[in-house]
């Protein structure tokens, strides 16, 4: 009896970076930045959503714009990941398990080192009441699902620009 097919360890499998968010193949030699080009994107964005499809779509769109991305699937993890990675911007769903997005936003913004990080709420809830609650929790922007990626990119660029205030709320 051949026991190879019952073995759980597969030496041909490669280990992945736990912060990696996509199944993209590894870089090829021609993909490595040439001298004079930046080694890595400038900004790190935390994407928080419990729906894997949303995380994948948003993460890939951000990576295509040159951003680095880390993710979290619930509010508690969002707080932990934010504290550990110090992102430049956070995209936060409202309807999350363990701790909702508004509670996570409040806890993140209570942290002295994260206080100035813009949080953009990305949710299916488009009512004025939810928008008001998001801004009351400290959100800097609000996007409704399905996400208009062009609008998302413009909003992020404005919030991260050196002359931007970090918030669209006056």
C-alpha positions as CSV (number, residue, x, y, z in Angstrom):
1,X,0.0,0.0,0.0
2,X,1.4,3.4,-1.0
3,X,1.2,5.7,2.0
4,X,2.4,8.8,0.2
5,X,-1.1,9.9,-0.6
6,X,-2.1,9.8,3.0
7,X,0.8,12.0,4.2
8,X,-0.3,15.4,5.5
9,X,3.1,17.0,4.9
10,X,3.7,18.0,1.3
11,X,7.3,19.1,0.7
12,X,6.4,20.8,-2.6
13,X,4.1,23.2,-0.8
14,X,5.6,26.6,-0.1
15,X,4.9,28.6,3.0
16,X,3.1,31.9,2.7
17,X,3.6,35.1,4.5
18,X,0.7,35.3,7.1
19,X,0.2,38.9,6.1
20,X,-0.1,38.1,2.4
21,X,-3.6,38.8,1.0
22,X,-3.6,37.3,-2.4
23,X,-2.9,34.1,-4.2
24,X,-0.7,35.9,-6.8
25,X,2.4,34.0,-7.9
26,X,5.8,35.0,-6.5
27,X,7.7,37.8,-8.2
28,X,9.8,36.9,-11.2
29,X,13.3,38.4,-11.7
30,X,11.9,41.0,-14.1
31,X,9.3,42.1,-11.6
32,X,11.9,43.1,-9.0
33,X,12.3,46.9,-8.8
34,X,15.3,48.3,-10.6
35,X,17.7,50.7,-9.0
36,X,16.1,54.1,-8.4
37,X,12.6,52.6,-8.0
38,X,11.0,52.3,-4.5
39,X,11.4,48.9,-2.9
40,X,7.9,48.8,-1.7
41,X,4.7,50.9,-1.8
42,X,4.5,53.9,0.4
43,X,1.2,53.3,2.2
44,X,-0.2,50.4,4.2
45,X,-4.0,50.0,4.3
46,X,-5.9,47.7,6.6
47,X,-9.0,46.1,5.0
48,X,-11.5,44.9,7.5
49,X,-14.4,42.7,6.3
50,X,-15.8,39.3,7.2
51,X,-16.7,38.4,3.6
52,X,-13.6,36.9,1.9
53,X,-14.8,37.9,-1.5
54,X,-14.9,41.6,-0.5
55,X,-11.5,41.4,1.1
56,X,-10.0,39.8,-2.0
57,X,-11.6,42.3,-4.4
58,X,-10.6,45.4,-2.3
59,X,-7.1,44.1,-1.6
60,X,-6.4,43.4,-5.2
61,X,-7.7,46.8,-6.3
62,X,-5.5,48.5,-3.7
63,X,-2.4,46.5,-4.6
64,X,-2.9,47.4,-8.2
65,X,-2.8,51.1,-7.1
66,X,0.5,50.4,-5.3
67,X,-0.6,50.1,-1.7
68,X,0.5,47.4,0.7
69,X,-2.5,45.6,2.3
70,X,-3.1,43.8,5.6
71,X,-6.5,42.3,6.5
72,X,-8.8,41.4,9.4
73,X,-12.1,39.5,9.4
74,X,-13.6,40.8,12.6
75,X,-13.5,43.9,14.9
76,X,-11.3,42.4,17.6
77,X,-8.7,41.4,15.0
78,X,-9.0,44.8,13.4
79,X,-7.9,46.5,16.6
80,X,-5.0,44.0,17.1
81,X,-3.8,44.2,13.5
82,X,-4.0,48.0,13.5
83,X,-1.9,48.2,16.7
84,X,0.7,45.8,15.3
85,X,1.0,47.2,11.8
86,X,0.3,50.9,12.3
87,X,-1.6,51.3,8.9
88,X,-1.8,54.6,7.1
89,X,-5.6,54.1,6.4
90,X,-8.3,51.6,7.4
91,X,-11.2,50.5,5.3
92,X,-13.8,49.2,7.9
93,X,-17.0,47.2,7.4
94,X,-19.7,47.9,10.0
95,X,-21.4,44.5,10.2
96,X,-18.6,42.4,11.8
97,X,-18.5,39.5,14.2
98,X,-17.1,39.8,17.7
99,X,-16.9,43.6,17.7
100,X,-18.8,45.7,15.1
101,X,-16.9,48.1,12.9
102,X,-18.1,51.2,14.7
103,X,-16.9,49.8,18.1
104,X,-13.6,48.8,16.5
105,X,-13.2,52.2,15.0
106,X,-13.7,53.8,18.4
107,X,-11.2,51.5,20.0
108,X,-8.6,52.1,17.3
109,X,-9.0,55.9,17.4
110,X,-8.6,55.8,21.2
111,X,-5.1,54.5,20.8
112,X,-2.7,57.5,20.8
113,X,-0.5,56.1,18.0
114,X,-3.5,55.5,15.8
115,X,-5.6,58.6,16.5
116,X,-4.7,60.3,13.2
117,X,-5.3,57.2,11.0
118,X,-8.2,57.9,8.7
119,X,-10.9,55.2,8.9
120,X,-13.2,54.8,5.9
121,X,-16.4,52.9,6.6
122,X,-17.3,50.5,3.7
123,X,-20.8,49.0,4.2
124,X,-24.0,48.0,2.6
125,X,-25.9,50.3,5.0
126,X,-26.4,53.5,3.1
127,X,-28.9,55.3,5.3
128,X,-28.3,58.7,6.8
129,X,-28.5,57.2,10.3
130,X,-25.6,54.8,9.7
131,X,-23.6,57.5,8.1
132,X,-24.1,59.8,11.1
133,X,-23.2,56.9,13.5
134,X,-20.0,56.2,11.4
135,X,-18.9,59.9,11.6
136,X,-19.8,60.0,15.3
137,X,-17.5,57.0,15.8
138,X,-14.6,58.9,14.2
139,X,-14.8,57.8,10.5
140,X,-13.1,60.1,8.0
141,X,-15.1,58.8,5.0
142,X,-18.1,56.6,4.0
143,X,-18.5,54.3,1.0
144,X,-21.5,52.0,0.3
145,X,-21.4,48.6,-1.3
146,X,-21.2,47.6,-4.0
147,X,-18.0,49.6,-4.0
148,X,-17.3,52.0,-6.8
149,X,-13.5,51.3,-7.0
150,X,-12.8,54.6,-8.8
151,X,-14.5,56.5,-6.0
152,X,-12.7,54.5,-3.4
153,X,-9.3,55.2,-5.0
154,X,-10.1,59.0,-5.2
155,X,-11.2,59.1,-1.6
156,X,-8.1,57.2,-0.4
157,X,-5.8,59.4,-2.4
158,X,-7.4,62.5,-0.9
159,X,-7.2,61.2,2.6
160,X,-3.5,60.2,2.2
161,X,-2.3,63.2,0.3
162,X,0.2,65.4,2.1
163,X,-2.1,68.5,1.7
164,X,-5.2,66.5,2.7
165,X,-6.5,66.8,6.2
166,X,-6.9,63.1,6.8
167,X,-10.6,63.6,7.0
168,X,-13.4,64.8,4.7
169,X,-15.5,65.8,7.7
170,X,-15.3,69.4,8.7
